[in-house]
Each structure stands twice: as C-alpha cells, then as structure tokens.
Amino acid sequence: MAQASKGKLNYRCPSCFMRDIDIDMFFDQEKKEYYCLRCSFSGREEDVLRLNDAARFRYRSMKKRVVDFGEDNAPILFKDHKGGEQ
C-alpha cells in the first residue's frame, strides 16, 4: 500500500464518529477511497459524505434547548442556547 496521506478535505470517520471518537480519515490514491486507521472503515467519498450526514442529523440539536414539548403531534419548540445563560 502507498504511503498514507490526508485527502483534499479532512473527513471524519463516520463509524468512529458515531461512537463519539473524532478521527480523520486518510485517502488511498490507488483505490480512490478513504480509510480509517483505527476501525478499518473504508469507502468512497460519496459513502463518507452520506454517513457523515447521518452523524450531523444525530447532533443537529446539540446547541439548542427544548422550550416546549407541546401536545401530541405538535412540533417541539427549541431555543438557541448560549453557554452561561439560564
């Protein structure tokens, strides 16, 4: 295998990131795919982007606070949270 190098962008490993581990992936020029040194995940750029979007969906409301849960079938109301505020 060729010398490992970072790709044009630093993508996070989706498999590790779903387990709250922040690891950058490396790019293999010969195979044209990204791979993780920690968990042996490998995939094309499209696969990595798709799975990273799933991780973004998981953490989409991390910096928001619930204001009102509402009634059945009513949307949950969020408010942006700034550290230190009550």
NUTI-136998 format. One line per field, with one value per residue: residue number from 1; chain; x, y, z of N, C-alpha, C in turn. Coordinates in steps of 0.001 Angstrom, whole numbers, plus 500000, padded with zeros to 6 digits. Atoms other than C-alpha are relative to their C-alpha. Example, Ala and Ser with C-alpha at 12.3 -4.5 7.8 and 13.67 -1.06 7.14 Angstrom:
// residues 2
i 1 2
ch A A
nu 500890 499180
nv 498810 498810
nw 500000 499940
cau 512300 513670
cav 495500 498940
caw 507800 507140
cu 500900 499230
cv 501200 501090
cw 500000 500730
***
This chain:
// residues 86
i 1 2 3 4 5 6 7 8 9 10 11 12 13 14 15 16 17 18 19 20 21 22 23 24 25 26 27 28 29 30 31 32 33 34 35 36 37 38 39 40 41 42 43 44 45 46 47 48 49 50 51 52 53 54 55 56 57 58 59 60 61 62 63 64 65 66 67 68 69 70 71 72 73 74 75 76 77 78 79 80 81 82 83 84 85 86
ch A A A A A A A A A A A A A A A A A A A A A A A A A A A A A A A A A A A A A A A A A A A A A A A A A A A A A A A A A A A A A A A A A A A A A A A A A A A A A A A A A A A A A A
nu 500840 499247 499922 501271 500007 501308 500675 500127 500674 499884 501278 500016 500462 501378 500167 499440 500705 501260 499655 499428 498548 499743 498818 499937 499772 498925 500431 499153 500039 500151 501369 500913 500931 499550 499968 499710 498951 500424 501068 499923 501056 499541 501096 499855 500336 501457 500404 499567 500868 501335 499984 499750 501278 500761 499454 500485 501393 499999 499584 500555 500588 499117 499852 501333 500694 501438 500800 501323 500213 501270 500976 499756 499825 499580 498533 499230 499441 498616 499413 498538 499405 498675 499394 500013 501324 500976
nv 498830 498758 499199 499378 498540 499399 499684 498574 499491 500915 500601 500815 501372 500056 501097 499549 498806 500431 500464 498823 499963 499083 500463 499649 501121 499861 500254 500899 499555 501129 500520 498855 500106 499558 501078 499632 500830 500526 501009 500658 499579 499432 499726 498895 498688 499913 500766 499261 498833 500461 500436 498832 499294 500699 499549 498632 500118 500422 498900 498754 499156 500021 498682 499428 500452 500169 499011 500561 501268 499905 501083 501091 499640 498608 499957 499605 498664 499877 498674 500050 499943 499403 500410 499063 499422 500858
nw 500000 500098 498783 499657 500065 499790 501244 500272 498819 498867 499636 498791 500195 499520 499048 498721 499543 499393 498656 499328 500152 501107 500718 501417 500910 500978 501370 500779 501391 500919 499939 500012 498885 498686 499026 498615 499413 498706 500025 501308 500922 501267 500910 500953 499453 499903 498815 498811 499870 499625 498599 499154 499897 498964 498715 499797 499598 498599 499137 500536 498958 498846 499396 499806 498803 500201 499290 499793 500688 500700 499887 500941 501414 500148 500085 498824 500174 499543 499841 500038 498677 499911 498736 498903 499783 499319
cau 500000 501160 502129 499020 498101 495305 492723 491791 489460 489775 486762 485860 485443 481666 481967 484205 482285 479014 480834 481961 485547 486896 489334 490387 490384 493215 492922 494313 495196 495354 491923 490377 488821 489087 490002 490302 493400 491504 488442 489314 486321 486848 484642 484296 483827 480073 479754 481697 479601 476333 477294 478640 475280 473696 476034 475054 471415 472220 473801 471586 470027 473072 473309 469562 467350 463768 461326 458054 457282 453769 450732 450531 451674 452682 456235 458830 459917 463653 465652 469297 471458 474413 476794 476426 472836 469995
cav 500000 503500 506000 507256 510856 513177 513757 517071 517569 516122 513849 512298 508549 508053 504756 506217 509494 507676 506285 509802 509329 512093 510526 511925 509575 509007 508831 505991 507332 503892 502732 506226 505648 506916 504677 504862 503623 502967 500930 499754 501545 502296 503793 506167 509881 509587 506925 509002 512118 510172 508614 511904 513499 510825 511893 515543 514501 512882 516050 518637 519912 519739 523503 524024 523730 522481 525241 523360 519731 520692 518459 515199 515641 519255 520251 520582 524183 524851 527889 528550 528011 530171 528973 530623 531723 530394
caw 500000 499241 501891 503693 503071 504041 501333 499806 502785 506259 506544 509869 510025 510212 512082 514794 514942 515689 518742 519765 518583 516356 513858 510476 507510 505040 501266 499136 495666 494040 495193 495201 498616 502173 505082 508869 510654 513888 512862 509317 507746 504070 501418 498508 499072 498426 501147 503653 502945 503228 506557 507934 507107 509297 512123 511596 511895 515234 516658 514929 518162 520415 520959 521325 524381 524431 525373 524942 524136 523014 522784 520840 517222 517871 516971 519712 520216 520530 521602 520805 523888 524728 527387 530766 530303 532394
cu 500887 500013 498657 500129 498594 499414 499922 499244 500206 498611 500158 499526 498579 499776 500514 499203 498656 500232 500732 501515 500292 501322 499917 500288 501160 499483 501021 499849 499728 498563 498942 498938 500654 499990 500408 501052 499538 499027 499935 498802 500640 498801 500320 499556 498486 499493 500328 499093 498599 499948 500301 498752 499106 500490 499553 498542 499906 500273 499385 499484 500882 500087 498663 499403 498509 499268 498634 499870 498688 499094 500370 500007 500311 501528 500633 500621 501380 500385 501509 500557 501382 500551 499970 498670 499102 498662
cv 501236 500720 500685 501511 500489 500316 501488 500715 499002 499518 499228 498607 499898 498909 500405 501178 499651 499445 501088 500003 500819 499640 500455 498762 500326 499593 499125 500362 498856 499495 501087 499877 500470 498809 500551 499049 499321 498833 499223 500286 500516 500204 501157 501301 500141 499272 500759 501212 499599 499612 501149 500872 499342 500413 501431 499996 499646 501165 501342 500952 500112 501353 500714 499423 499929 501016 499406 498706 499993 498817 498897 500528 501479 500023 500436 501356 500059 501456 499834 500181 500602 499666 501088 500643 499016 500069
cw 500000 501338 500242 499936 500276 498635 499791 501112 501132 500383 501290 499645 500544 501041 501380 500564 500628 501403 500784 500035 498747 499330 498548 499163 499067 498631 499288 498525 499025 499930 499907 501094 501289 500951 501364 500552 501284 499868 498692 499101 498728 499098 499080 500660 500184 501248 501278 500223 500456 501479 500965 500118 501046 501387 500293 500439 501486 500941 499608 501074 501236 500690 500148 501270 499702 500867 500338 499205 499236 500282 499017 498569 499774 499938 501321 499722 500643 500134 499945 501406 499903 501363 501053 500264 500708 499340
***
